[in-house]
Amino acid sequence: MRNYLFIALTLGLTLLAFNAFQSAKPTPKSAIYQSIKPYSPYYIEKRFGGLQIRSKLDENFKEKPSNMEIFHRLESLEKEWGKEHLRIQDNTLTILDQNNTTQTSLPISTAKDRQFLHQYYGI
């Protein structure tokens, strides 16, 4: 009976660890995300005390979510920013700044990129 208890406990803890790992993973990104990322005001800062989310626009903006929540919180901040500052016109993605002036325009070359923009940023 002890052997079965040890095996069941090991399998249960392994399943819990795998579930925690899967829920903490960030959303897979498309290639166009790397082109948009430099214009996003939010970034992850690595500190001795852990990871925190900072803003390039506001020096006082600091968020310290737990390690399991940090990527999900960064994604939600980027999605909010993207809904206001990203526009799709024909096959071109336009990135706007705080004053609604165009910072840059990027071509949307594949349907996968367009689908990513629609699903991730909601545009």
GINORDA-V50074 format. One record per residue. N is the residue number from 0. RES is the residue in three letters. SS is DSSP state (~ for helix, > for strand, _ for the rest). PSI is psi in radians with two decimals (* if undefined). Layout:
BEGIN
N_RES_SS_PSI ; N_RES_SS_PSI
END
This chain:
BEGIN
0_MET___-0.65 ; 1_ARG_~_-0.61 ; 2_ASN_~_-0.73 ; 3_TYR_~_-0.64 ; 4_LEU_~_-0.76 ; 5_PHE_~_-0.76 ; 6_ILE_~_-0.77 ; 7_ALA_~_-0.72 ; 8_LEU_~_-0.73 ; 9_THR_~_-0.79 ; 10_LEU_~_-0.69 ; 11_GLY_~_-0.78 ; 12_LEU_~_-0.65 ; 13_THR_~_-0.73 ; 14_LEU_~_-0.73 ; 15_LEU_~_-0.74 ; 16_ALA_~_-0.73 ; 17_PHE_~_-0.71 ; 18_ASN_~_-0.73 ; 19_ALA_~_-0.70 ; 20_PHE_~_-0.79 ; 21_GLN_~_-0.66 ; 22_SER_~_-0.38 ; 23_ALA_~_-0.19 ; 24_LYS___2.45 ; 25_PRO___2.89 ; 26_THR___2.42 ; 27_PRO___2.43 ; 28_LYS___2.68 ; 29_SER___3.00 ; 30_ALA_~_-0.52 ; 31_ILE_~_-0.38 ; 32_TYR_~_-0.67 ; 33_GLN_~_-0.48 ; 34_SER_~_-0.51 ; 35_ILE_~_-0.55 ; 36_LYS_~_-0.73 ; 37_PRO___-0.39 ; 38_TYR___-0.24 ; 39_SER___2.38 ; 40_PRO___-0.17 ; 41_TYR_>_2.45 ; 42_TYR_>_2.83 ; 43_ILE_>_2.23 ; 44_GLU_>_2.25 ; 45_LYS_>_2.08 ; 46_ARG_>_2.93 ; 47_PHE___-0.56 ; 48_GLY___-0.02 ; 49_GLY_>_-2.91 ; 50_LEU_>_2.53 ; 51_GLN_>_2.69 ; 52_ILE_>_2.25 ; 53_ARG_>_2.89 ; 54_SER_>_2.46 ; 55_LYS___-0.40 ; 56_LEU___-0.55 ; 57_ASP___1.96 ; 58_GLU___-0.44 ; 59_ASN___-0.12 ; 60_PHE___2.03 ; 61_LYS_>_2.27 ; 62_GLU_>_2.38 ; 63_LYS___1.27 ; 64_PRO___2.91 ; 65_SER___2.88 ; 66_ASN___-0.51 ; 67_MET___-0.44 ; 68_GLU___-0.17 ; 69_ILE_~_-0.76 ; 70_PHE_~_-0.62 ; 71_HIS_~_-0.66 ; 72_ARG_~_-0.71 ; 73_LEU_~_-0.73 ; 74_GLU_~_-0.72 ; 75_SER_~_-0.66 ; 76_LEU_~_-0.72 ; 77_GLU_~_-0.63 ; 78_LYS_~_-0.74 ; 79_GLU_~_-0.79 ; 80_TRP_~_-0.76 ; 81_GLY_~_-0.62 ; 82_LYS_~_-0.51 ; 83_GLU_~_-0.54 ; 84_HIS_~_0.03 ; 85_LEU_>_2.36 ; 86_ARG_>_2.43 ; 87_ILE_>_2.19 ; 88_GLN_>_2.05 ; 89_ASP___-2.06 ; 90_ASN___0.61 ; 91_THR_>_2.31 ; 92_LEU_>_2.18 ; 93_THR_>_2.25 ; 94_ILE_>_2.17 ; 95_LEU_>_2.69 ; 96_ASP___-2.91 ; 97_GLN___-0.47 ; 98_ASN___0.21 ; 99_ASN___0.55 ; 100_THR___2.60 ; 101_THR_>_2.17 ; 102_GLN_>_-0.82 ; 103_THR_>_2.89 ; 104_SER_>_2.36 ; 105_LEU_>_2.39 ; 106_PRO_>_2.45 ; 107_ILE___1.84 ; 108_SER___-0.47 ; 109_THR___2.80 ; 110_ALA_~_-0.49 ; 111_LYS_~_-0.71 ; 112_ASP_~_-0.74 ; 113_ARG_~_-0.72 ; 114_GLN_~_-0.69 ; 115_PHE_~_-0.79 ; 116_LEU_~_-0.68 ; 117_HIS_~_-0.76 ; 118_GLN_~_-0.74 ; 119_TYR_~_-0.91 ; 120_TYR_~_-0.28 ; 121_GLY___0.48 ; 122_ILE___*
END
